[in-house]
Amino acid sequence: MTKDLVIIPTYNECVNSSLIYKKIRFTNKNIHILFIDDNSPDNTGEIIKQLQNMDENIFLIERSSKKGIGSAHKDGFKWATERSYMRVITIDADLSHDPALINYMLELLDGKDIITTGRFLLKNSLKDWSLIRKILTHTRHYILKTLFKIPYDTSGAFRCYNFKTIKVVDLMAAKNNGYSFFWESLIILHQKKYRIHELPIIIPKRVNGSSKMSLYDIIDAATYLIQFYIKNLKK
Protein backbone atom coordinates (compact mmCIF):
# COMPACT_ATOMS: atom_id res chain seq x y z
CA MET A 1 0.00 0.00 0.00
CA THR A 2 1.22 3.47 -0.76
CA LYS A 3 2.14 5.53 2.26
CA ASP A 4 1.10 8.85 0.72
CA LEU A 5 -2.36 10.37 1.12
CA VAL A 6 -4.10 13.52 -0.09
CA ILE A 7 -6.89 14.83 2.17
CA ILE A 8 -9.58 16.98 0.52
CA PRO A 9 -12.47 18.37 2.61
CA THR A 10 -15.57 19.18 0.52
CA TYR A 11 -18.80 21.06 0.93
CA ASN A 12 -20.83 21.87 -2.19
CA GLU A 13 -17.98 21.07 -4.56
CA CYS A 14 -19.79 18.79 -7.02
CA VAL A 15 -17.93 20.28 -10.01
CA ASN A 16 -14.55 20.86 -8.40
CA SER A 17 -14.32 17.45 -6.72
CA SER A 18 -14.03 15.66 -10.06
CA LEU A 19 -11.78 18.37 -11.52
CA ILE A 20 -9.28 18.24 -8.68
CA TYR A 21 -9.28 14.44 -8.85
CA LYS A 22 -8.32 14.60 -12.54
CA LYS A 23 -5.60 17.17 -11.84
CA ILE A 24 -4.11 15.02 -9.08
CA ARG A 25 -4.17 11.89 -11.24
CA PHE A 26 -2.53 13.76 -14.12
CA THR A 27 0.62 14.18 -12.06
CA ASN A 28 0.40 11.25 -9.63
CA LYS A 29 -1.26 7.99 -10.66
CA ASN A 30 -0.88 6.10 -7.40
CA ILE A 31 -1.35 8.46 -4.47
CA HIS A 32 -4.38 7.70 -2.30
CA ILE A 33 -7.08 10.37 -2.06
CA LEU A 34 -9.41 10.86 0.90
CA PHE A 35 -12.42 13.13 0.45
CA ILE A 36 -14.23 14.29 3.59
CA ASP A 37 -17.71 15.52 2.71
CA ASP A 38 -20.04 17.31 5.13
CA ASN A 39 -23.34 16.10 3.66
CA SER A 40 -23.19 18.57 0.75
CA PRO A 41 -26.68 19.56 -0.50
CA ASP A 42 -25.37 19.62 -4.09
CA ASN A 43 -24.64 15.85 -3.94
CA THR A 44 -20.86 16.19 -3.92
CA GLY A 45 -20.77 12.88 -2.06
CA GLU A 46 -22.49 11.11 -4.94
CA ILE A 47 -19.97 12.50 -7.43
CA ILE A 48 -17.14 11.19 -5.26
CA LYS A 49 -18.79 7.76 -5.09
CA GLN A 50 -18.86 7.70 -8.88
CA LEU A 51 -15.13 8.42 -8.87
CA GLN A 52 -14.65 5.56 -6.42
CA ASN A 53 -16.20 3.19 -8.95
CA MET A 54 -13.36 4.06 -11.33
CA ASP A 55 -10.49 4.27 -8.86
CA GLU A 56 -9.94 1.92 -5.92
CA ASN A 57 -7.55 4.40 -4.30
CA ILE A 58 -10.25 6.98 -3.61
CA PHE A 59 -11.80 6.99 -0.15
CA LEU A 60 -14.68 8.95 1.33
CA ILE A 61 -15.66 9.98 4.83
CA GLU A 62 -19.28 11.14 4.86
CA ARG A 63 -20.17 13.33 7.82
CA SER A 64 -23.73 14.07 8.85
CA SER A 65 -23.48 17.87 8.75
CA LYS A 66 -21.18 20.84 8.20
CA LYS A 67 -18.79 20.54 11.14
CA GLY A 68 -15.99 22.87 10.08
CA ILE A 69 -12.94 22.59 7.85
CA GLY A 70 -10.60 22.26 10.82
CA SER A 71 -12.66 19.39 12.13
CA ALA A 72 -12.49 17.74 8.69
CA HIS A 73 -8.70 17.93 8.72
CA LYS A 74 -8.56 16.36 12.18
CA ASP A 75 -10.80 13.49 11.07
CA GLY A 76 -8.55 13.04 8.06
CA PHE A 77 -5.43 12.93 10.23
CA LYS A 78 -7.00 10.31 12.49
CA TRP A 79 -8.00 8.22 9.46
CA ALA A 80 -4.49 8.49 8.02
CA THR A 81 -2.83 7.55 11.31
CA GLU A 82 -5.02 4.49 11.77
CA ARG A 83 -3.91 3.28 8.32
CA SER A 84 -0.22 4.07 8.77
CA TYR A 85 0.20 6.69 6.06
CA MET A 86 3.63 8.29 6.33
CA ARG A 87 3.20 11.42 4.19
CA VAL A 88 -0.04 13.39 4.17
CA ILE A 89 -0.97 16.30 1.93
CA THR A 90 -3.93 18.60 2.61
CA ILE A 91 -5.42 20.65 -0.21
CA ASP A 92 -8.54 22.72 -0.83
CA ALA A 93 -11.14 21.37 -3.24
CA ASP A 94 -11.80 24.72 -4.93
CA LEU A 95 -8.78 24.51 -7.30
CA SER A 96 -7.06 27.49 -5.68
CA HIS A 97 -4.16 25.12 -4.96
CA ASP A 98 -2.28 23.56 -7.86
CA PRO A 99 -2.03 19.75 -7.48
CA ALA A 100 1.00 19.84 -9.80
CA LEU A 101 3.00 20.92 -6.73
CA ILE A 102 2.19 17.75 -4.77
CA ASN A 103 5.12 15.70 -6.07
CA TYR A 104 7.52 18.57 -5.45
CA MET A 105 6.21 19.01 -1.90
CA LEU A 106 6.79 15.30 -1.25
CA GLU A 107 10.37 15.66 -2.48
CA LEU A 108 10.96 18.71 -0.27
CA LEU A 109 9.67 16.82 2.76
CA ASP A 110 12.91 14.83 2.99
CA GLY A 111 14.60 16.19 6.11
CA LYS A 112 11.60 18.35 7.04
CA ASP A 113 8.49 17.88 9.17
CA ILE A 114 6.07 20.18 7.33
CA ILE A 115 6.03 21.80 3.93
CA THR A 116 3.61 24.71 3.98
CA THR A 117 2.74 27.17 1.25
CA GLY A 118 3.18 30.93 1.44
CA ARG A 119 1.12 33.58 -0.35
CA PHE A 120 3.45 36.42 0.64
CA LEU A 121 6.76 35.19 -0.76
CA LEU A 122 6.03 36.26 -4.33
CA LYS A 123 4.92 39.61 -5.64
CA ASN A 124 1.36 39.65 -6.99
CA SER A 125 0.63 36.12 -5.75
CA LEU A 126 -2.93 37.29 -4.99
CA LYS A 127 -3.35 39.50 -8.04
CA ASP A 128 -6.71 37.96 -9.05
CA TRP A 129 -8.30 38.55 -5.64
CA SER A 130 -10.69 41.34 -4.77
CA LEU A 131 -9.28 44.32 -2.88
CA ILE A 132 -11.25 43.59 0.30
CA ARG A 133 -10.06 39.98 0.36
CA LYS A 134 -6.46 41.10 -0.12
CA ILE A 135 -6.78 43.58 2.75
CA LEU A 136 -8.29 40.97 5.09
CA THR A 137 -5.65 38.37 4.21
CA HIS A 138 -2.68 40.71 4.56
CA THR A 139 -4.04 42.13 7.83
CA ARG A 140 -4.50 38.67 9.33
CA HIS A 141 -1.00 37.66 8.24
CA TYR A 142 0.56 40.78 9.78
CA ILE A 143 -1.31 40.34 13.07
CA LEU A 144 -0.38 36.66 13.44
CA LYS A 145 3.23 37.30 12.44
CA THR A 146 3.53 40.14 14.96
CA LEU A 147 1.75 38.49 17.89
CA PHE A 148 3.35 35.07 17.65
CA LYS A 149 6.72 35.87 16.06
CA ILE A 150 6.13 33.35 13.31
CA PRO A 151 7.65 33.98 9.86
CA TYR A 152 5.27 31.81 7.82
CA ASP A 153 1.94 32.30 6.10
CA THR A 154 -0.09 30.43 8.71
CA SER A 155 -3.57 30.45 7.20
CA GLY A 156 -3.21 28.29 4.08
CA ALA A 157 -4.48 24.71 3.88
CA PHE A 158 -2.09 23.43 1.19
CA ARG A 159 0.48 21.54 3.26
CA CYS A 160 2.50 18.36 3.37
CA TYR A 161 3.07 16.59 6.69
CA ASN A 162 5.72 14.04 7.59
CA PHE A 163 3.87 11.60 9.82
CA LYS A 164 7.12 9.73 10.46
CA THR A 165 8.26 12.63 12.63
CA ILE A 166 5.15 14.62 13.58
CA LYS A 167 3.18 13.52 16.60
CA VAL A 168 -0.46 13.60 15.59
CA VAL A 169 -1.33 14.63 19.15
CA ASP A 170 0.47 17.91 18.40
CA LEU A 171 -1.80 18.49 15.40
CA MET A 172 -4.83 17.67 17.50
CA ALA A 173 -3.70 20.23 20.08
CA ALA A 174 -5.22 22.86 17.78
CA LYS A 175 -8.71 23.08 19.29
CA ASN A 176 -10.46 25.22 16.68
CA ASN A 177 -12.65 23.32 14.24
CA GLY A 178 -13.04 26.14 11.72
CA TYR A 179 -10.65 28.18 9.59
CA SER A 180 -8.56 29.18 12.61
CA PHE A 181 -7.34 25.59 12.79
CA PHE A 182 -4.76 26.40 10.11
CA TRP A 183 -2.95 29.23 11.88
CA GLU A 184 -3.41 27.65 15.31
CA SER A 185 -1.90 24.31 14.26
CA LEU A 186 1.07 25.88 12.50
CA ILE A 187 1.82 28.14 15.46
CA ILE A 188 1.76 25.12 17.78
CA LEU A 189 4.08 23.15 15.48
CA HIS A 190 6.41 26.17 15.20
CA GLN A 191 6.50 26.54 18.99
CA LYS A 192 7.35 22.85 19.32
CA LYS A 193 10.37 23.38 17.04
CA TYR A 194 9.23 21.22 14.15
CA ARG A 195 11.19 21.74 10.93
CA ILE A 196 8.97 23.86 8.68
CA HIS A 197 9.73 24.83 5.09
CA GLU A 198 7.62 27.39 3.22
CA LEU A 199 7.03 27.05 -0.51
CA PRO A 200 5.89 30.13 -2.50
CA ILE A 201 2.63 29.80 -4.42
CA ILE A 202 0.23 31.90 -6.47
CA ILE A 203 -3.45 31.67 -5.53
CA PRO A 204 -5.96 32.40 -8.32
CA LYS A 205 -9.54 33.38 -7.65
CA ARG A 206 -12.17 30.68 -7.46
CA VAL A 207 -13.74 29.71 -10.81
CA ASN A 208 -16.52 27.29 -9.80
CA GLY A 209 -18.77 27.63 -6.76
CA SER A 210 -18.49 30.18 -4.00
CA SER A 211 -16.40 30.74 -0.90
CA LYS A 212 -17.62 29.00 2.26
CA MET A 213 -16.31 31.72 4.59
CA SER A 214 -19.07 33.88 6.03
CA LEU A 215 -19.16 37.04 8.17
CA TYR A 216 -19.78 34.78 11.15
CA ASP A 217 -16.56 32.89 10.36
CA ILE A 218 -14.59 36.15 10.27
CA ILE A 219 -15.99 37.34 13.61
CA ASP A 220 -15.52 33.92 15.17
CA ALA A 221 -11.90 33.80 13.95
CA ALA A 222 -11.15 37.24 15.40
CA THR A 223 -12.65 36.25 18.75
CA TYR A 224 -10.75 32.98 18.82
CA LEU A 225 -7.48 34.76 17.96
CA ILE A 226 -7.86 37.03 21.01
CA GLN A 227 -8.61 34.06 23.25
CA PHE A 228 -5.65 32.08 21.89
CA TYR A 229 -3.28 35.01 22.35
CA ILE A 230 -4.36 35.54 25.96
CA LYS A 231 -3.94 31.82 26.64
CA ASN A 232 -0.40 31.94 25.20
CA LEU A 233 0.49 34.90 27.39
CA LYS A 234 -0.32 32.84 30.46
CA LYS A 235 2.07 30.05 29.50
C-alpha positions as CSV (number, residue, x, y, z in Angstrom):
1,M,0.0,0.0,0.0
2,T,1.2,3.5,-0.8
3,K,2.1,5.5,2.3
4,D,1.1,8.8,0.7
5,L,-2.4,10.4,1.1
6,V,-4.1,13.5,-0.1
7,I,-6.9,14.8,2.2
8,I,-9.6,17.0,0.5
9,P,-12.5,18.4,2.6
10,T,-15.6,19.2,0.5
11,Y,-18.8,21.1,0.9
12,N,-20.8,21.9,-2.2
13,E,-18.0,21.1,-4.6
14,C,-19.8,18.8,-7.0
15,V,-17.9,20.3,-10.0
16,N,-14.5,20.9,-8.4
17,S,-14.3,17.5,-6.7
18,S,-14.0,15.7,-10.1
19,L,-11.8,18.4,-11.5
20,I,-9.3,18.2,-8.7
21,Y,-9.3,14.4,-8.9
22,K,-8.3,14.6,-12.5
23,K,-5.6,17.2,-11.8
24,I,-4.1,15.0,-9.1
25,R,-4.2,11.9,-11.2
26,F,-2.5,13.8,-14.1
27,T,0.6,14.2,-12.1
28,N,0.4,11.3,-9.6
29,K,-1.3,8.0,-10.7
30,N,-0.9,6.1,-7.4
31,I,-1.4,8.5,-4.5
32,H,-4.4,7.7,-2.3
33,I,-7.1,10.4,-2.1
34,L,-9.4,10.9,0.9
35,F,-12.4,13.1,0.5
36,I,-14.2,14.3,3.6
37,D,-17.7,15.5,2.7
38,D,-20.0,17.3,5.1
39,N,-23.3,16.1,3.7
40,S,-23.2,18.6,0.7
41,P,-26.7,19.6,-0.5
42,D,-25.4,19.6,-4.1
43,N,-24.6,15.9,-3.9
44,T,-20.9,16.2,-3.9
45,G,-20.8,12.9,-2.1
46,E,-22.5,11.1,-4.9
47,I,-20.0,12.5,-7.4
48,I,-17.1,11.2,-5.3
49,K,-18.8,7.8,-5.1
50,Q,-18.9,7.7,-8.9
51,L,-15.1,8.4,-8.9
52,Q,-14.7,5.6,-6.4
53,N,-16.2,3.2,-9.0
54,M,-13.4,4.1,-11.3
55,D,-10.5,4.3,-8.9
56,E,-9.9,1.9,-5.9
57,N,-7.6,4.4,-4.3
58,I,-10.2,7.0,-3.6
59,F,-11.8,7.0,-0.1
60,L,-14.7,8.9,1.3
61,I,-15.7,10.0,4.8
62,E,-19.3,11.1,4.9
63,R,-20.2,13.3,7.8
64,S,-23.7,14.1,8.8
65,S,-23.5,17.9,8.8
66,K,-21.2,20.8,8.2
67,K,-18.8,20.5,11.1
68,G,-16.0,22.9,10.1
69,I,-12.9,22.6,7.9
70,G,-10.6,22.3,10.8
71,S,-12.7,19.4,12.1
72,A,-12.5,17.7,8.7
73,H,-8.7,17.9,8.7
74,K,-8.6,16.4,12.2
75,D,-10.8,13.5,11.1
76,G,-8.6,13.0,8.1
77,F,-5.4,12.9,10.2
78,K,-7.0,10.3,12.5
79,W,-8.0,8.2,9.5
80,A,-4.5,8.5,8.0
81,T,-2.8,7.5,11.3
82,E,-5.0,4.5,11.8
83,R,-3.9,3.3,8.3
84,S,-0.2,4.1,8.8
85,Y,0.2,6.7,6.1
86,M,3.6,8.3,6.3
87,R,3.2,11.4,4.2
88,V,0.0,13.4,4.2
89,I,-1.0,16.3,1.9
90,T,-3.9,18.6,2.6
91,I,-5.4,20.7,-0.2
92,D,-8.5,22.7,-0.8
93,A,-11.1,21.4,-3.2
94,D,-11.8,24.7,-4.9
95,L,-8.8,24.5,-7.3
96,S,-7.1,27.5,-5.7
97,H,-4.2,25.1,-5.0
98,D,-2.3,23.6,-7.9
99,P,-2.0,19.7,-7.5
100,A,1.0,19.8,-9.8
101,L,3.0,20.9,-6.7
102,I,2.2,17.8,-4.8
103,N,5.1,15.7,-6.1
104,Y,7.5,18.6,-5.5
105,M,6.2,19.0,-1.9
106,L,6.8,15.3,-1.2
107,E,10.4,15.7,-2.5
108,L,11.0,18.7,-0.3
109,L,9.7,16.8,2.8
110,D,12.9,14.8,3.0
111,G,14.6,16.2,6.1
112,K,11.6,18.4,7.0
113,D,8.5,17.9,9.2
114,I,6.1,20.2,7.3
115,I,6.0,21.8,3.9
116,T,3.6,24.7,4.0
117,T,2.7,27.2,1.3
118,G,3.2,30.9,1.4
119,R,1.1,33.6,-0.3
120,F,3.4,36.4,0.6
121,L,6.8,35.2,-0.8
122,L,6.0,36.3,-4.3
123,K,4.9,39.6,-5.6
124,N,1.4,39.6,-7.0
125,S,0.6,36.1,-5.7
126,L,-2.9,37.3,-5.0
127,K,-3.4,39.5,-8.0
128,D,-6.7,38.0,-9.0
129,W,-8.3,38.5,-5.6
130,S,-10.7,41.3,-4.8
131,L,-9.3,44.3,-2.9
132,I,-11.3,43.6,0.3
133,R,-10.1,40.0,0.4
134,K,-6.5,41.1,-0.1
135,I,-6.8,43.6,2.8
136,L,-8.3,41.0,5.1
137,T,-5.7,38.4,4.2
138,H,-2.7,40.7,4.6
139,T,-4.0,42.1,7.8
140,R,-4.5,38.7,9.3
141,H,-1.0,37.7,8.2
142,Y,0.6,40.8,9.8
143,I,-1.3,40.3,13.1
144,L,-0.4,36.7,13.4
145,K,3.2,37.3,12.4
146,T,3.5,40.1,15.0
147,L,1.7,38.5,17.9
148,F,3.3,35.1,17.6
149,K,6.7,35.9,16.1
150,I,6.1,33.3,13.3
151,P,7.7,34.0,9.9
152,Y,5.3,31.8,7.8
153,D,1.9,32.3,6.1
154,T,-0.1,30.4,8.7
155,S,-3.6,30.4,7.2
156,G,-3.2,28.3,4.1
157,A,-4.5,24.7,3.9
158,F,-2.1,23.4,1.2
159,R,0.5,21.5,3.3
160,C,2.5,18.4,3.4
161,Y,3.1,16.6,6.7
162,N,5.7,14.0,7.6
163,F,3.9,11.6,9.8
164,K,7.1,9.7,10.5
165,T,8.3,12.6,12.6
166,I,5.2,14.6,13.6
167,K,3.2,13.5,16.6
168,V,-0.5,13.6,15.6
169,V,-1.3,14.6,19.1
170,D,0.5,17.9,18.4
171,L,-1.8,18.5,15.4
172,M,-4.8,17.7,17.5
173,A,-3.7,20.2,20.1
174,A,-5.2,22.9,17.8
175,K,-8.7,23.1,19.3
176,N,-10.5,25.2,16.7
177,N,-12.6,23.3,14.2
178,G,-13.0,26.1,11.7
179,Y,-10.6,28.2,9.6
180,S,-8.6,29.2,12.6
181,F,-7.3,25.6,12.8
182,F,-4.8,26.4,10.1
183,W,-3.0,29.2,11.9
184,E,-3.4,27.6,15.3
185,S,-1.9,24.3,14.3
186,L,1.1,25.9,12.5
187,I,1.8,28.1,15.5
188,I,1.8,25.1,17.8
189,L,4.1,23.2,15.5
190,H,6.4,26.2,15.2
191,Q,6.5,26.5,19.0
192,K,7.4,22.9,19.3
193,K,10.4,23.4,17.0
194,Y,9.2,21.2,14.2
195,R,11.2,21.7,10.9
196,I,9.0,23.9,8.7
197,H,9.7,24.8,5.1
198,E,7.6,27.4,3.2
199,L,7.0,27.1,-0.5
200,P,5.9,30.1,-2.5
201,I,2.6,29.8,-4.4
202,I,0.2,31.9,-6.5
203,I,-3.5,31.7,-5.5
204,P,-6.0,32.4,-8.3
205,K,-9.5,33.4,-7.6
206,R,-12.2,30.7,-7.5
207,V,-13.7,29.7,-10.8
208,N,-16.5,27.3,-9.8
209,G,-18.8,27.6,-6.8
210,S,-18.5,30.2,-4.0
211,S,-16.4,30.7,-0.9
212,K,-17.6,29.0,2.3
213,M,-16.3,31.7,4.6
214,S,-19.1,33.9,6.0
215,L,-19.2,37.0,8.2
216,Y,-19.8,34.8,11.2
217,D,-16.6,32.9,10.4
218,I,-14.6,36.1,10.3
219,I,-16.0,37.3,13.6
220,D,-15.5,33.9,15.2
221,A,-11.9,33.8,13.9
222,A,-11.1,37.2,15.4
223,T,-12.6,36.3,18.8
224,Y,-10.7,33.0,18.8
225,L,-7.5,34.8,18.0
226,I,-7.9,37.0,21.0
227,Q,-8.6,34.1,23.3
228,F,-5.7,32.1,21.9
229,Y,-3.3,35.0,22.3
230,I,-4.4,35.5,26.0
231,K,-3.9,31.8,26.6
232,N,-0.4,31.9,25.2
233,L,0.5,34.9,27.4
234,K,-0.3,32.8,30.5
235,K,2.1,30.1,29.5
